[in-house]
């Protein structure tokens, strides 16, 4: 009993420290973002509370010594790149995991070849892609070379998520549909896809968030038109101002909104599946 009590205390302490380590920087960043402007860098304790730097992020303050963050076009590029990466990686991950439902010759090497994209360090992969592009006289752009590397990086995550979903999938449901004369394409649309939809949502979330925050691969292959992480890094490397903290808080809240949307869609999917199961029992 004493050992169990000590173990629970140790686990509780570890969990508390982990939460503090995970969310502590966000709390500090949030506090520093509410200091008064327009002058001065980060200061603590806060002398005067204000939402000046949040208004500064949106360009709602008069001109001052602190220049606005160059995030307008960079943010649009990041969102566009993340969305395109999400679509391509999720489709490729689903199709590849579907192919691995049956054993085939060379499946082992193909598996490790797929997951290699997430194992190679981003700096090495980005630098290698930049050198290849220069040798072949290919322009380095965020929608070209950077997009390819984003897909290479996020595709293995989508593939592993869908592979886990398909490993728990009941094949007898598909076989029953085929026995009734339903075509494979219609079976996938009407039966398979609704059942794997929660996994598809997870793969989409992984691909979008990983691409949205990606830095080293984009740094070497994105070209002159920078994405949001690189634009923020360029500003942060010169001088630190509270507008960066305000933008960090807004970005974190955006991530939480994505997670909330994911949770709502997941709950709706589970509810729909339970309703379909009840309807089948009634019939």
Secondary structure by P-SEA (a helix, b strand, c coil): caaaaaaaaaaaaaaaaaaaaacaaaaaaaaaaaccccccccccccccccaaaaaaaacccccccccccccaaaaaaaaaaaaaaaaaaaaaaaaaaaaacccccaaaaaaaaaaccccccaaaaaaaaaaaaaaaccccccccaaaaaaaaaaaaaaaaaaaaaaaaccaaaaaaaaaacccaaaaaaccccccaaaaaaaaaaaaaaaaaaccccccccccccccaaaaaaaaaaccccaaaaaaaaaaaaaaaaaaaaaaaaaaaaaaaaaaaaaaaaac
